[in-house]
Amino acid sequence: MFGRRFEPPASKSFSKTSKANKSSSSFSKTSGVSKSRHEPRQHRRPATATSSNIPNQTALSPTGTLTPSIVTLVIGKDQRIFAAHEDVLCASPWFQQALSDQYMDSQNSKRIHLPDEEPEIFSSVLEYLYKGDYYPRLIHNKRRNSWEIEQIEEEGRGSNESTVYHHAVDGDILKDTIIYCTAEKYGLEELKRVALRKQGLQSGIQCSTILTSARYAYANTPDTDSKLRAHYLALIIRSRSTFKRSGTMQLEMFNGGTQLFFDLFVALCNHVDDISSAQNTPRSNRHFF
């Protein structure tokens, strides 16, 4: 059974449009991760971002069913206990390796210690491994032919904060950014795409949150990453009028210590070059470019 949910310190929400509730997950040997915080079944919307291209739990075993082998996971500084089917965890190359080598206890019990992970983030990763998405879900709006984040309002529950406290930086970071970086570590490419899409749907993000999250993204992704890093560069450029007035931005640039600001400089130069090129292109020839 999952332990009680990790509760990060209260922080301001940076999302104006996506309101959702915090998940509360529990473990069942027969059904994996189950949640009690969704709205009644008759109000659920079935279409999710990965329902058609993510293997469900019965597809993770060659026999079509989950084996009874259970792995205990000790998460975070407070040693929160989680449990999951070994078959489900082995969808991740990292866990597949971890279950066969030095990460095992000396008594050869199926127990993995992950002291640097945040329980709330790891809960979302487990939810994804079982269900192909994590709360709040991505919903496809067929009428608008667009993706949006599931919005659920339940009596007695507040809105879900899109930032979580991370002990490594002693501050709040965008939840989807941490999940993306965690997916990078565990080799879950589809989870990275889901997290990136969700993050792109957020709005009204505070400058300090953007910069802290961008630093975290640069520190926890390889130099070859072309998705999350580019997302932050584009976000800062689009919000440049706000960042020009931001004392936080000035302080961050003064402190340095990250590749972020050189990449931002290059991106801004490219942006200016594109504008100059468009202005210098003869009007009659612009449709050829």
Residue pairs with C-beta under 8 A, 6 or more apart in sequence:
1 26
1 27
1 83
2 25
2 26
2 27
2 33
2 81
2 82
2 83
2 123
3 80
3 81
3 82
3 119
5 22
5 23
5 24
5 25
5 119
5 120
5 123
6 76
6 78
6 80
6 118
6 119
6 120
6 123
8 120
8 161
8 163
8 164
8 165
8 172
9 165
11 161
11 163
11 165
11 172
12 206
13 159
13 161
13 162
13 163
14 162
14 163
14 174
14 202
14 204
14 205
14 206
14 209
15 162
15 202
15 203
15 204
15 205
16 203
16 204
17 201
17 202
17 203
17 204
18 136
18 148
18 149
18 151
18 162
18 201
18 202
19 151
19 153
19 159
19 160
20 135
20 136
20 149
20 150
20 151
20 152
20 159
20 160
21 37
21 135
21 136
21 152
21 153
21 154
21 157
21 158
21 159
21 160
22 37
22 157
22 160
22 161
23 35
23 37
23 123
23 124
23 127
23 134
23 135
23 160
24 35
24 36
24 37
25 33
25 34
25 35
25 123
25 126
25 127
26 33
26 34
26 35
26 36
27 33
27 34
27 82
27 83
27 84
28 34
29 68
29 70
32 57
32 66
32 84
32 85
32 88
32 130
32 131
33 126
33 127
33 130
33 131
35 127
35 135
37 135
37 152
37 154
37 157
38 44
38 152
39 152
39 154
45 139
45 150
47 139
47 140
47 142
48 132
48 133
48 137
48 138
48 139
48 140
49 132
49 133
49 137
49 138
49 140
49 147
49 194
49 197
50 132
50 133
50 138
50 190
50 194
51 132
51 133
53 190
54 132
54 133
54 190
55 91
56 131
56 132
57 66
57 85
57 87
57 88
57 130
58 64
58 65
58 66
60 66
60 85
60 87
60 88
60 90
60 91
61 67
61 87
66 85
66 87
66 88
67 85
67 86
67 87
69 85
69 86
69 87
69 110
70 83
70 84
70 85
70 86
70 110
71 83
71 84
71 85
71 86
71 89
71 99
71 110
71 111
71 112
72 81
72 82
72 83
72 109
72 110
72 111
72 112
73 81
73 82
73 83
73 84
73 111
73 112
73 113
73 114
73 122
74 80
74 81
74 82
74 111
74 112
74 113
74 114
74 115
75 81
75 82
75 114
75 115
75 117
75 118
75 119
75 122
76 114
76 115
76 117
76 118
76 119
76 122
76 167
77 115
77 167
78 119
79 115
80 119
82 119
82 122
82 123
82 126
84 126
84 129
86 99
86 110
88 126
88 129
88 130
89 95
89 96
89 99
89 129
90 96
90 99
91 129
91 188
92 129
92 186
92 187
92 188
93 186
93 187
94 185
94 186
94 187
95 112
95 186
98 104
98 112
99 110
99 112
103 112
103 113
104 110
104 111
104 112
105 111
114 122
116 168
117 182
118 164
118 165
118 166
118 167
118 178
120 164
120 175
121 164
121 175
121 178
121 179
121 182
122 182
124 134
124 135
124 175
124 179
125 134
125 179
125 182
125 183
125 186
125 188
125 191
127 133
127 134
127 135
128 134
128 188
128 191
128 194
129 188
133 194
134 179
134 194
135 150
135 160
136 149
136 150
136 151
136 152
136 160
137 149
137 150
138 147
138 148
138 149
138 150
138 194
138 197
138 198
139 147
139 148
139 149
139 150
140 146
140 147
141 147
141 148
147 197
147 201
148 201
149 198
149 201
161 175
162 174
162 175
162 176
162 202
163 172
163 173
163 174
163 175
163 209
164 172
164 173
164 175
164 178
165 171
165 172
166 172
166 173
166 178
166 216
169 212
169 215
169 216
171 212
172 209
172 212
173 209
173 212
173 213
173 216
174 199
174 202
174 205
174 209
174 213
176 195
176 196
176 198
176 199
176 202
177 195
177 199
177 213
177 216
177 217
177 228
178 216
179 191
179 195
180 191
180 192
180 195
180 196
180 199
180 217
180 221
180 227
180 228
181 216
181 217
181 220
181 221
181 228
183 189
183 191
183 192
183 195
184 192
184 220
184 221
184 222
184 225
185 220
192 227
192 228
196 227
196 228
196 231
199 231
200 231
205 235
207 239
207 242
207 243
207 246
207 248
207 249
208 248
210 232
210 235
210 236
210 239
211 248
211 249
211 252
213 232
214 232
214 236
214 260
215 252
215 258
215 260
217 228
217 229
217 232
218 229
218 258
218 259
218 260
219 258
221 228
221 229
223 259
229 260
229 263
232 260
233 263
233 264
233 267
234 267
236 243
236 264
237 264
237 267
237 268
237 271
243 249
252 261
253 261
278 286
281 289
